[in-house]
Amino acid sequence: MATANVKKNIKLANAPDIAGLTFRYYQGKSDFAIMAAIVEASNKADQIKEGVTVEDFENRNKNNSKADLFKDVLIAEVDEEPVAYGHVFWEDEHEGPRVYFNSGFVLAEWRRKGLGSAMHAHNEKRLREIAETHPLKLEKVLHGWAADTEMGSNALFQKSGYEPIRYFFLMLRSLDEAIPDVEIPDNLDIRPADESQFRQIYAASNEAFRDHWGHVEATEESYQRWVGRPNINPALWKVAWDEDEVAGMVLNEINTAENKQFELNWGWTDPICVRRPWRRRGLARALILESLKELKSLGFSHAALGVDTQNPQGALKLYEDSGYVIEERWIDYRKKMEEA
């Protein structure tokens, strides 16, 4: 079980010579506000429209057996003012490797001083320590990600031997443009969802996403985090049913904090999935268009979603045909664990 760590002045190899610079581990929930503030400021500097809140951090990290925050979160301070933080964790991909995630954020004014490089190396060292406690027979990979506007992060991953392995887009759809009418495929209907159906809907989503790259199988822990998300709102969901079976869904969501932080007026038409028996019938498109109409009726100017550009179901073309255009580009990087 994770225990509080009050140790300060963690020594990092190759730490830059910055007056007043110290490193410490996570010390408790009050650090979530620090982490959220660093991410928000970093994203704004990199023109990334992704909002986070203290509540998001609390929910993402509760009931998580894949990370010990008191050892896996590192915070950098200059004269006791937070300037950067790094975080590591791991997950098992469905029918894939065990993936060890290396993430970090540095405030813009403290970049290009060697701080990010030192924390990146510390994160890798910590991930290797964790991996040594896991079975040798497992395939193990280090993983990182960055938007194409994060020049420093991309350079750091590439310099460290990570290779681009997957590309993702954030896409937007203007709701000022016409939204065509479309009929729901025969024998299916869209019905309101309530909490009694959450587990069935979550299980259906998990099944549908098994075909997607990087999928992590659902657990009770992940379900509890899913239902605990601050922005969950089943009144906005578009769930298609075939009698008592979930056929597909678009779980629409409004991130109020994100809209406020970045002066946006959009809703998320994401995640989107259709189970195998109901694919190739136009269901996804129908659910997307119904979602667009819902968001427009609520006064939003745009709809957003994320897409794996190599999605085997042709999701990118579907979204382009539905009027979405590229807003941000993201790169996933990987390196084999045994590589230096």
LOBATI-156567 format. One record per residue (C-alpha): residue number from 1; x negated, y negated, z negated. Coordinates in Angstrom, 3 decimals, decimal comma. Layout:
! residues N
<r NUM; <X; Y; Z>>
...
! end
This chain:
! residues 340
<r 1; <0,000; 0,000; 0,000>>
<r 2; <-1,222; -3,494; 0,837>>
<r 3; <-2,497; -5,483; -2,101>>
<r 4; <-3,233; -9,169; -2,476>>
<r 5; <-6,756; -10,276; -1,668>>
<r 6; <-7,990; -13,419; -3,381>>
<r 7; <-11,540; -13,179; -2,044>>
<r 8; <-12,704; -16,275; -0,211>>
<r 9; <-15,727; -17,075; 1,898>>
<r 10; <-15,656; -13,952; 4,062>>
<r 11; <-18,940; -13,728; 5,943>>
<r 12; <-18,656; -13,404; 9,716>>
<r 13; <-21,523; -12,451; 11,978>>
<r 14; <-22,408; -15,268; 14,398>>
<r 15; <-20,122; -17,731; 12,647>>
<r 16; <-20,715; -21,240; 14,014>>
<r 17; <-22,566; -23,826; 11,978>>
<r 18; <-19,629; -26,076; 11,140>>
<r 19; <-19,775; -28,101; 7,957>>
<r 20; <-17,126; -26,953; 5,480>>
<r 21; <-16,172; -23,838; 7,496>>
<r 22; <-14,972; -20,834; 5,482>>
<r 23; <-13,037; -17,689; 6,251>>
<r 24; <-10,514; -15,906; 4,063>>
<r 25; <-7,980; -13,123; 4,308>>
<r 26; <-4,204; -13,485; 4,098>>
<r 27; <-3,143; -14,155; 0,509>>
<r 28; <0,641; -14,037; 0,568>>
<r 29; <3,839; -15,172; 2,272>>
<r 30; <2,908; -18,836; 1,962>>
<r 31; <0,353; -18,157; 4,711>>
<r 32; <3,136; -17,498; 7,216>>
<r 33; <3,736; -21,258; 7,428>>
<r 34; <0,042; -21,777; 8,192>>
<r 35; <0,062; -19,065; 10,855>>
<r 36; <3,212; -20,440; 12,498>>
<r 37; <1,832; -23,986; 12,556>>
<r 38; <-1,423; -22,857; 14,180>>
<r 39; <0,406; -20,870; 16,853>>
<r 40; <2,799; -23,722; 17,607>>
<r 41; <-0,024; -26,270; 17,971>>
<r 42; <-2,149; -23,856; 20,009>>
<r 43; <0,736; -23,062; 22,366>>
<r 44; <1,474; -26,734; 22,915>>
<r 45; <-2,171; -27,367; 23,781>>
<r 46; <-2,066; -24,524; 26,311>>
<r 47; <1,330; -25,532; 27,727>>
<r 48; <2,886; -22,273; 26,545>>
<r 49; <6,590; -22,528; 25,792>>
<r 50; <6,807; -19,923; 23,057>>
<r 51; <8,121; -20,966; 19,694>>
<r 52; <7,523; -19,241; 16,375>>
<r 53; <8,801; -19,892; 12,870>>
<r 54; <7,985; -18,804; 9,363>>
<r 55; <11,065; -16,567; 9,502>>
<r 56; <9,739; -14,923; 12,677>>
<r 57; <6,446; -14,103; 10,985>>
<r 58; <8,156; -12,758; 7,900>>
<r 59; <10,420; -10,502; 9,949>>
<r 60; <7,682; -9,250; 12,303>>
<r 61; <5,506; -8,223; 9,395>>
<r 62; <7,989; -6,671; 6,988>>
<r 63; <8,138; -2,887; 6,677>>
<r 64; <5,121; -2,598; 8,979>>
<r 65; <2,957; 0,436; 8,278>>
<r 66; <0,714; -0,377; 11,269>>
<r 67; <-1,024; -3,304; 9,570>>
<r 68; <-2,275; -4,358; 6,158>>
<r 69; <-1,946; -8,135; 6,213>>
<r 70; <-4,383; -8,525; 3,323>>
<r 71; <-7,121; -6,980; 5,450>>
<r 72; <-5,882; -7,560; 8,990>>
<r 73; <-5,190; -11,311; 8,989>>
<r 74; <-8,142; -13,694; 8,875>>
<r 75; <-7,764; -17,460; 8,416>>
<r 76; <-10,476; -20,016; 9,160>>
<r 77; <-10,546; -23,295; 7,232>>
<r 78; <-12,657; -26,438; 7,424>>
<r 79; <-12,743; -28,270; 4,122>>
<r 80; <-9,773; -26,060; 3,124>>
<r 81; <-7,696; -27,180; 6,120>>
<r 82; <-6,584; -24,221; 8,320>>
<r 83; <-7,971; -24,419; 11,857>>
<r 84; <-7,609; -20,868; 13,239>>
<r 85; <-6,271; -17,436; 12,469>>
<r 86; <-6,699; -13,905; 13,814>>
<r 87; <-4,502; -10,835; 13,430>>
<r 88; <-4,930; -7,153; 14,285>>
<r 89; <-2,543; -4,188; 14,299>>
<r 90; <-1,998; -0,948; 16,190>>
<r 91; <0,796; 0,950; 17,923>>
<r 92; <1,239; 4,276; 19,712>>
<r 93; <2,492; 3,954; 23,262>>
<r 94; <5,098; 6,440; 24,425>>
<r 95; <3,108; 9,161; 26,221>>
<r 96; <0,108; 6,818; 26,166>>
<r 97; <-2,907; 5,873; 24,077>>
<r 98; <-3,078; 4,445; 20,593>>
<r 99; <-3,416; 0,717; 21,221>>
<r 100; <-5,347; -1,609; 18,903>>
<r 101; <-4,265; -5,234; 19,309>>
<r 102; <-6,667; -8,156; 18,925>>
<r 103; <-5,077; -11,609; 18,770>>
<r 104; <-6,194; -15,036; 17,649>>
<r 105; <-5,395; -18,745; 17,836>>
<r 106; <-7,655; -21,778; 17,410>>
<r 107; <-6,494; -25,384; 17,157>>
<r 108; <-7,505; -27,299; 20,285>>
<r 109; <-9,822; -29,713; 18,485>>
<r 110; <-11,870; -26,801; 17,074>>
<r 111; <-12,339; -24,882; 20,308>>
<r 112; <-15,603; -24,389; 22,221>>
<r 113; <-17,588; -24,354; 19,004>>
<r 114; <-18,004; -20,566; 18,711>>
<r 115; <-15,175; -20,135; 16,231>>
<r 116; <-12,948; -18,057; 18,513>>
<r 117; <-15,839; -15,790; 19,538>>
<r 118; <-16,793; -15,069; 15,939>>
<r 119; <-13,216; -14,249; 14,931>>
<r 120; <-12,707; -12,137; 18,054>>
<r 121; <-15,778; -10,059; 17,144>>
<r 122; <-14,563; -9,742; 13,552>>
<r 123; <-11,177; -8,513; 14,800>>
<r 124; <-12,845; -5,880; 16,974>>
<r 125; <-14,966; -4,720; 14,062>>
<r 126; <-11,884; -4,393; 11,878>>
<r 127; <-10,014; -2,468; 14,602>>
<r 128; <-12,907; -0,038; 14,963>>
<r 129; <-12,862; 0,513; 11,203>>
<r 130; <-9,154; 1,290; 11,385>>
<r 131; <-9,648; 3,590; 14,378>>
<r 132; <-12,280; 5,588; 12,516>>
<r 133; <-9,585; 6,641; 10,035>>
<r 134; <-7,387; 7,975; 12,865>>
<r 135; <-7,740; 11,400; 14,532>>
<r 136; <-10,690; 11,703; 16,895>>
<r 137; <-8,642; 13,447; 19,599>>
<r 138; <-6,504; 10,367; 20,239>>
<r 139; <-7,133; 8,167; 23,251>>
<r 140; <-7,852; 4,724; 21,799>>
<r 141; <-7,970; 1,347; 23,546>>
<r 142; <-8,491; -2,242; 22,482>>
<r 143; <-5,874; -4,664; 23,786>>
<r 144; <-5,532; -8,419; 24,145>>
<r 145; <-3,376; -10,835; 26,111>>
<r 146; <-3,465; -14,441; 27,274>>
<r 147; <-1,573; -16,876; 29,451>>
<r 148; <-3,466; -18,029; 32,510>>
<r 149; <-3,593; -21,515; 30,945>>
<r 150; <-5,615; -20,167; 28,003>>
<r 151; <-8,974; -20,578; 29,694>>
<r 152; <-11,016; -19,867; 26,586>>
<r 153; <-9,122; -16,695; 25,691>>
<r 154; <-9,383; -15,307; 29,215>>
<r 155; <-13,102; -16,012; 29,331>>
<r 156; <-13,607; -14,434; 25,906>>
<r 157; <-11,808; -11,208; 26,812>>
<r 158; <-13,667; -10,894; 30,088>>
<r 159; <-17,038; -11,645; 28,482>>
<r 160; <-16,290; -8,981; 25,860>>
<r 161; <-15,732; -6,292; 28,498>>
<r 162; <-11,935; -6,283; 28,604>>
<r 163; <-10,388; -5,780; 32,029>>
<r 164; <-7,049; -7,110; 33,312>>
<r 165; <-4,609; -4,200; 33,351>>
<r 166; <-1,151; -5,738; 33,701>>
<r 167; <0,450; -9,029; 34,705>>
<r 168; <3,619; -10,581; 33,327>>
<r 169; <5,703; -13,645; 34,179>>
<r 170; <7,916; -15,903; 32,128>>
<r 171; <10,700; -16,808; 34,545>>
<r 172; <13,367; -19,510; 34,440>>
<r 173; <16,705; -19,828; 36,202>>
<r 174; <18,357; -23,225; 36,540>>
<r 175; <21,991; -23,092; 35,481>>
<r 176; <22,762; -26,113; 37,640>>
<r 177; <22,590; -23,829; 40,653>>
<r 178; <25,648; -21,832; 41,689>>
<r 179; <26,158; -18,505; 39,937>>
<r 180; <27,856; -16,021; 42,267>>
<r 181; <30,716; -13,816; 41,147>>
<r 182; <30,064; -10,106; 41,012>>
<r 183; <32,153; -7,130; 40,011>>
<r 184; <31,105; -4,719; 37,295>>
<r 185; <30,559; -1,246; 38,829>>
<r 186; <33,563; 1,115; 38,747>>
<r 187; <34,501; 2,799; 35,470>>
<r 188; <32,346; 0,432; 33,414>>
<r 189; <33,406; -2,487; 31,276>>
<r 190; <31,806; -5,104; 29,081>>
<r 191; <33,051; -5,106; 25,505>>
<r 192; <32,079; -7,179; 22,470>>
<r 193; <29,437; -5,654; 20,194>>
<r 194; <29,528; -5,553; 16,422>>
<r 195; <27,175; -4,369; 13,693>>
<r 196; <28,695; -0,887; 13,644>>
<r 197; <27,280; -0,403; 17,178>>
<r 198; <23,785; -1,790; 16,535>>
<r 199; <22,102; 1,587; 16,137>>
<r 200; <23,729; 2,997; 19,273>>
<r 201; <22,735; -0,054; 21,304>>
<r 202; <19,186; 0,027; 19,932>>
<r 203; <18,863; 3,732; 20,713>>
<r 204; <20,122; 3,162; 24,267>>
<r 205; <17,613; 0,357; 24,747>>
<r 206; <14,801; 2,553; 23,451>>
<r 207; <15,767; 5,326; 25,865>>
<r 208; <15,946; 2,967; 28,856>>
<r 209; <12,585; 1,351; 28,107>>
<r 210; <10,759; 4,684; 27,950>>
<r 211; <10,224; 4,236; 31,687>>
<r 212; <8,417; 0,939; 31,113>>
<r 213; <4,676; 0,476; 30,729>>
<r 214; <3,503; -0,054; 27,165>>
<r 215; <6,726; 1,159; 25,543>>
<r 216; <6,477; 1,939; 21,838>>
<r 217; <9,003; 4,455; 20,570>>
<r 218; <11,604; 3,109; 18,155>>
<r 219; <11,335; 3,877; 14,455>>
<r 220; <13,392; 2,988; 11,409>>
<r 221; <10,832; 0,255; 10,686>>
<r 222; <11,195; -1,270; 14,142>>
<r 223; <14,985; -1,045; 13,920>>
<r 224; <14,997; -2,953; 10,637>>
<r 225; <12,821; -5,664; 12,149>>
<r 226; <15,114; -5,794; 15,185>>
<r 227; <18,290; -6,323; 13,160>>
<r 228; <16,439; -8,794; 10,931>>
<r 229; <15,453; -11,155; 13,749>>
<r 230; <16,503; -14,742; 12,940>>
<r 231; <18,092; -15,261; 16,376>>
<r 232; <20,074; -12,033; 16,726>>
<r 233; <23,591; -12,882; 17,945>>
<r 234; <25,749; -10,013; 19,277>>
<r 235; <28,458; -12,480; 20,310>>
<r 236; <26,175; -13,432; 23,220>>
<r 237; <25,313; -9,889; 24,295>>
<r 238; <26,557; -8,374; 27,524>>
<r 239; <26,773; -4,625; 26,914>>
<r 240; <28,261; -2,344; 29,575>>
<r 241; <30,080; 0,762; 28,380>>
<r 242; <31,133; 3,933; 30,146>>
<r 243; <33,854; 4,934; 27,709>>
<r 244; <31,807; 5,460; 24,512>>
<r 245; <28,382; 5,531; 26,190>>
<r 246; <26,147; 2,480; 26,506>>
<r 247; <25,232; 2,146; 30,193>>
<r 248; <23,193; -1,047; 30,139>>
<r 249; <22,739; -4,387; 28,457>>
<r 250; <21,427; -7,921; 28,455>>
<r 251; <20,893; -8,943; 24,838>>
<r 252; <21,088; -12,712; 25,211>>
<r 253; <19,591; -14,889; 22,520>>
<r 254; <19,134; -18,554; 21,655>>
<r 255; <15,858; -19,511; 19,982>>
<r 256; <16,917; -22,771; 18,372>>
<r 257; <13,521; -23,415; 16,794>>
<r 258; <11,747; -22,878; 20,122>>
<r 259; <14,095; -25,284; 21,890>>
<r 260; <13,420; -27,889; 19,227>>
<r 261; <9,643; -27,384; 19,117>>
<r 262; <9,209; -27,704; 22,873>>
<r 263; <12,188; -29,956; 23,704>>
<r 264; <13,841; -27,233; 25,766>>
<r 265; <17,443; -26,398; 26,524>>
<r 266; <17,374; -22,745; 27,470>>
<r 267; <18,677; -19,400; 26,367>>
<r 268; <17,050; -16,000; 26,789>>
<r 269; <18,600; -13,375; 29,072>>
<r 270; <16,256; -10,779; 27,653>>
<r 271; <15,851; -7,855; 27,091>>
<r 272; <17,539; -6,326; 30,141>>
<r 273; <17,865; -2,592; 30,660>>
<r 274; <20,028; 0,091; 32,242>>
<r 275; <19,927; 3,761; 31,306>>
<r 276; <18,956; 6,205; 34,050>>
<r 277; <22,410; 7,684; 34,856>>
<r 278; <23,778; 4,204; 35,644>>
<r 279; <20,920; 2,766; 37,693>>
<r 280; <21,048; 1,768; 41,371>>
<r 281; <24,675; 0,682; 41,097>>
<r 282; <24,219; -3,071; 40,695>>
<r 283; <24,829; -3,022; 36,955>>
<r 284; <21,765; -5,010; 35,927>>
<r 285; <22,568; -7,778; 38,391>>
<r 286; <26,172; -7,915; 37,211>>
<r 287; <25,142; -8,188; 33,573>>
<r 288; <22,571; -10,883; 34,387>>
<r 289; <25,087; -13,015; 36,273>>
<r 290; <27,635; -12,653; 33,476>>
<r 291; <24,902; -13,762; 31,062>>
<r 292; <24,073; -16,807; 33,168>>
<r 293; <27,722; -17,840; 33,148>>
<r 294; <27,836; -17,435; 29,361>>
<r 295; <24,782; -19,646; 28,816>>
<r 296; <26,048; -22,263; 31,242>>
<r 297; <29,392; -22,403; 29,450>>
<r 298; <27,502; -23,135; 26,229>>
<r 299; <25,750; -26,127; 27,778>>
<r 300; <22,281; -24,729; 28,395>>
<r 301; <20,310; -25,942; 31,409>>
<r 302; <18,162; -22,843; 32,004>>
<r 303; <17,946; -19,123; 31,338>>
<r 304; <14,601; -17,470; 30,556>>
<r 305; <13,241; -13,941; 30,668>>
<r 306; <9,957; -12,066; 30,712>>
<r 307; <9,036; -9,472; 33,345>>
<r 308; <6,335; -6,925; 33,988>>
<r 309; <5,353; -7,723; 37,580>>
<r 310; <4,652; -4,019; 38,182>>
<r 311; <7,941; -2,818; 36,733>>
<r 312; <8,748; 0,438; 38,565>>
<r 313; <12,477; -0,339; 38,721>>
<r 314; <11,955; -3,427; 40,892>>
<r 315; <12,891; -5,882; 38,146>>
<r 316; <10,827; -8,753; 39,574>>
<r 317; <12,675; -8,721; 42,896>>
<r 318; <16,022; -8,458; 41,122>>
<r 319; <15,235; -11,532; 39,040>>
<r 320; <13,968; -13,483; 42,039>>
<r 321; <17,132; -12,574; 43,952>>
<r 322; <19,159; -13,783; 40,953>>
<r 323; <17,519; -17,225; 41,148>>
<r 324; <14,713; -16,967; 38,580>>
<r 325; <11,361; -18,610; 39,372>>
<r 326; <7,951; -18,242; 37,754>>
<r 327; <7,214; -20,580; 34,843>>
<r 328; <4,205; -18,954; 33,140>>
<r 329; <1,760; -16,182; 34,032>>
<r 330; <0,327; -13,780; 31,464>>
<r 331; <-2,443; -11,186; 31,599>>
<r 332; <-2,837; -8,066; 29,455>>
<r 333; <-6,410; -6,892; 28,904>>
<r 334; <-7,799; -3,558; 27,738>>
<r 335; <-11,127; -1,959; 26,854>>
<r 336; <-11,857; 1,592; 25,824>>
<r 337; <-12,507; 1,843; 22,115>>
<r 338; <-15,880; 3,547; 22,559>>
<r 339; <-17,245; 0,674; 24,647>>
<r 340; <-19,368; -1,861; 22,792>>
! end
